[in-house]
């Protein structure tokens, strides 16, 4: 993984605005996201991270458990309105865009080509340019940004906020947020960067304690979260089968 200078500089930005690390929605994985409810609330487009959000790190194929949720997402927002913004595929480190092409093929959505890693402002500008170029342009406050990293995905979404928000409890959720909806997936499909993830979680916990707006319930985003689907119980078999299962 290349050195992420914009990500390294995030803690300095937090000295001015610590709320940048607070997600609006926290889920275990995308199966908990109610995409139809998001669409009904006026959200029309989505930005997704790749590694540990949709795929195993360094793999280009969707995690099998996410197939139904991913199909629902694409159907809810429509073709071209869902994109992957990754710090690997589609960057200047992706020689010839080979990985971007592979990811786009396997996930059936475009991969943004960008030269600056998330959450850099140049990456944000490239993201905005993509959605502005659509036949029906999508505004910042009509986007959701989904990812498993606080310092990249959540900060990127919060940096796109306009600063003009409504404090009225009767205003639509989008008006109260004033920018993209930041959705943090705090479950991982494969452990990596354990120290950085621990540091992100600790910082998020501290910021939530320091601020009065750490709870997403004040915005009403709980309507976009549903329970994880129950796992099917493993079928019982012979004693030998059960023993082999335990040894796997």
C-alpha positions in Angstrom: 0.0 0.0 0.0 1.5 3.4 -1.0 2.2 6.1 1.6 -1.0 8.0 2.1 0.1 11.6 2.8 -3.5 13.0 2.9 -4.5 10.4 5.4 -1.4 11.1 7.5 -2.3 14.8 7.6 -5.8 14.2 8.9 -4.9 14.4 12.6 -3.7 18.0 12.1 -7.1 18.9 10.5 -8.8 17.3 13.4 -7.3 20.0 15.7 -9.6 22.5 13.9 -12.6 20.2 13.3 -12.6 17.0 15.4 -16.1 16.1 14.2 -14.6 15.1 10.8 -14.1 11.6 12.2 -17.7 11.0 13.3 -19.8 8.9 10.9 -23.5 9.4 10.6 -24.2 5.7 10.4 -22.3 2.7 11.8 -23.0 -0.8 10.6 -21.1 -4.1 10.7 -21.3 -4.5 6.9 -23.4 -3.3 4.0 -26.1 -5.9 4.6 -27.3 -3.7 7.4 -27.8 -0.7 5.1 -31.4 -0.2 3.9 -30.8 1.2 0.4 -34.4 1.6 -0.4 -34.9 3.7 2.7 -32.0 5.8 1.6 -33.4 6.3 -1.9 -36.8 7.2 -0.4 -35.0 9.9 1.7 -33.6 11.5 -1.4 -30.2 9.9 -1.7 -29.4 9.1 -5.4 -25.8 8.1 -5.6 -23.2 6.1 -3.6 -19.4 6.1 -3.2 -17.9 2.8 -1.9 -14.5 1.8 -0.7 -13.2 -1.5 -1.9 -10.9 -3.4 0.5 -12.7 -4.9 3.6 -15.9 -3.1 2.6 -16.9 -5.0 -0.6 -13.9 -7.3 -1.2 -11.2 -9.1 0.7 -8.0 -6.9 0.6 -6.0 -7.3 -2.6 -8.9 -9.3 -4.2 -11.2 -7.9 -6.9 -14.2 -10.1 -6.4 -17.2 -9.3 -4.1 -17.4 -11.1 -0.8 -20.1 -13.8 -1.5 -22.1 -12.9 1.6 -22.7 -9.4 0.2 -24.2 -10.4 -3.1 -27.8 -9.7 -2.3 -27.1 -6.3 -0.6 -24.8 -5.2 -3.4 -27.5 -6.0 -6.0 -30.1 -4.1 -3.9 -27.8 -1.1 -3.8 -27.2 -1.0 -7.5 -30.9 -1.4 -8.3 -31.9 1.3 -5.8 -29.6 4.0 -7.1 -29.4 3.0 -10.8 -26.7 2.3 -13.3 -23.7 4.7 -13.1 -24.8 6.2 -9.8 -22.7 3.8 -7.7 -18.9 4.0 -8.0 -15.8 2.6 -6.3 -13.3 5.1 -4.9 -10.3 3.1 -3.8 -6.8 4.0 -2.6 -5.5 1.1 -4.7 -7.6 0.5 -7.8 -7.9 3.5 -10.1 -5.0 5.5 -8.5 -1.8 6.5 -10.2 -0.2 3.4 -8.6 -2.6 1.2 -10.6 -0.4 0.8 -13.7 -2.4 1.0 -16.8 -5.6 1.0 -14.8 -5.5 -2.8 -14.9 -6.9 -3.3 -11.4 -9.6 -0.7 -12.0 -10.8 -2.6 -15.0 -10.8 -5.9 -13.1 -12.7 -4.4 -10.1 -15.2 -2.7 -12.4 -15.8 -6.0 -14.2 -16.3 -8.1 -11.0 -18.4 -5.5 -9.2 -20.4 -4.2 -12.2 -19.8 -0.5 -11.3 -17.4 2.2 -12.5 -14.1 2.7 -10.6 -13.1 6.3 -10.2 -9.7 7.2 -11.7 -7.9 9.7 -9.4 -4.3 10.7 -8.7 -4.6 11.8 -5.0 -5.5 9.3 -2.3 -8.5 9.6 -0.1 -9.3 11.8 1.8 -7.4 14.3 -0.3 -9.2 17.3 -1.7 -8.2 16.5 -5.2 -9.8 13.1 -4.8 -13.0 14.8 -3.6 -12.9 17.1 -6.6 -12.6 14.1 -8.9 -15.6 12.4 -7.2 -17.7 15.6 -7.6 -16.7 15.9 -11.2 -17.9 12.3 -11.9 -21.3 12.9 -10.4 -21.6 16.3 -12.0 -21.0 14.8 -15.4 -24.0 12.4 -15.2 -27.0 12.9 -17.4 -28.9 13.9 -14.2 -26.2 15.3 -12.0 -26.0 14.2 -8.4 -25.3 16.8 -5.6 -23.1 16.2 -2.6 -26.1 16.0 -0.2 -27.6 13.3 -2.4 -24.6 11.0 -1.9 -23.7 8.3 0.6 -20.1 7.4 1.2 -19.4 3.9 2.6 -16.2 2.6 3.8 -14.3 0.8 6.6 -11.7 3.5 7.4 -12.3 6.5 9.6 -9.3 8.6 8.4 -10.1 8.1 4.7 -13.8 7.3 4.0 -15.5 9.0 6.9 -13.3 12.1 6.7 -13.7 12.3 3.0 -17.5 12.4 3.4 -17.4 15.0 6.1 -15.0 17.2 4.2 -17.7 17.4 1.4 -20.2 19.0 3.8 -21.3 22.5 2.8 -21.4 23.9 6.3 -25.0 25.0 5.8 -27.2 22.7 7.9 -30.6 22.9 9.4 -31.0 22.4 13.2 -34.7 21.9 12.9 -35.9 18.4 13.8 -38.6 18.8 11.1 -36.1 19.3 8.3 -35.2 16.3 6.1 -32.2 14.3 7.2 -30.2 15.5 4.2 -30.7 19.1 5.2 -29.6 18.4 8.7 -26.4 16.8 7.5 -25.6 19.2 4.7 -23.5 16.9 2.7 -22.9 13.2 2.0 -24.1 10.6 4.5 -21.0 9.0 6.0 -21.5 5.3 6.6 -18.8 3.4 8.5 -18.6 -0.4 8.2 -16.7 -1.4 11.4 -16.5 -5.1 10.6 -13.6 -6.4 8.6 -13.5 -9.4 6.3 -9.8 -9.9 6.8 -7.6 -8.4 9.5 -5.1 -5.8 8.4 -3.5 -2.6 9.8 -4.6 -3.5 13.4 -2.7 -0.7 15.0 -4.2 2.0 12.7 -7.7 0.6 13.2 -7.2 0.6 17.0 -6.0 4.2 16.8 -9.0 5.3 14.7 -11.5 3.7 17.0 -9.8 5.3 20.1 -9.8 8.7 18.5 -13.5 8.3 17.4 -14.5 7.3 21.0 -12.7 10.4 22.4 -14.2 12.8 19.9 -17.7 11.4 20.6 -17.2 12.1 24.3 -15.9 15.6 23.7 -18.7 16.7 21.4 -22.5 16.8 21.9 -23.2 15.5 18.4 -21.5 12.2 18.6 -24.7 10.2 18.5 -26.3 9.6 15.1 -29.8 9.4 16.7 -29.8 13.2 16.9 -30.0 13.2 13.1 -32.4 10.3 12.8 -30.2 8.1 10.6 -31.2 4.9 12.5 -34.0 4.5 9.9 -31.3 3.5 7.4 -30.1 0.5 9.5 -31.5 -2.9 9.7 -30.6 -6.1 11.5 -28.0 -8.4 9.9 -29.6 -11.4 8.2 -29.5 -14.5 10.4 -27.0 -17.1 9.5 -28.3 -20.5 8.5 -27.6 -23.2 11.1 -25.0 -25.7 10.1 -26.5 -29.0 9.2 -25.7 -31.9 11.5 -24.1 -34.9 10.0 -22.2 -38.0 11.1 -19.7 -37.9 13.9 -16.9 -38.0 11.4 -18.4 -35.0 9.5 -18.7 -32.9 12.6 -15.1 -33.8 13.6 -13.8 -32.7 10.2 -15.7 -29.4 10.5 -14.2 -28.7 13.9 -10.7 -29.3 12.4 -11.1 -26.8 9.5 
